[in-house]
Amino acid sequence: MKEGGIVAGVARKELESRSGEKVVSEENYFHLIEGKKKRKLIGEN
């Protein structure tokens, strides 16, 4: 699982580098965290 996170991180950084924009912003960060909390509550990973 850790390897998948590393691959995703590299892909995110590459996309940010090419586009010149951040993928995760202050505006959408909390939305992403809320989704993660909901999945945890219903037992999904």
ChimeraX attribute file (.defattr): number of C-alpha atoms within 10 A of each C-alpha:
attribute: neighborCount
match mode: 1-to-1
recipient: residues
	/A:1	5
	/A:2	7
	/A:3	8
	/A:4	9
	/A:5	10
	/A:6	11
	/A:7	10
	/A:8	12
	/A:9	12
	/A:10	12
	/A:11	12
	/A:12	15
	/A:13	14
	/A:14	12
	/A:15	14
	/A:16	14
	/A:17	11
	/A:18	9
	/A:19	10
	/A:20	9
	/A:21	11
	/A:22	12
	/A:23	12
	/A:24	12
	/A:25	9
	/A:26	8
	/A:27	8
	/A:28	10
	/A:29	11
	/A:30	12
	/A:31	10
	/A:32	11
	/A:33	11
	/A:34	11
	/A:35	11
	/A:36	13
	/A:37	13
	/A:38	11
	/A:39	12
	/A:40	11
	/A:41	10
	/A:42	8
	/A:43	8
	/A:44	9
	/A:45	8
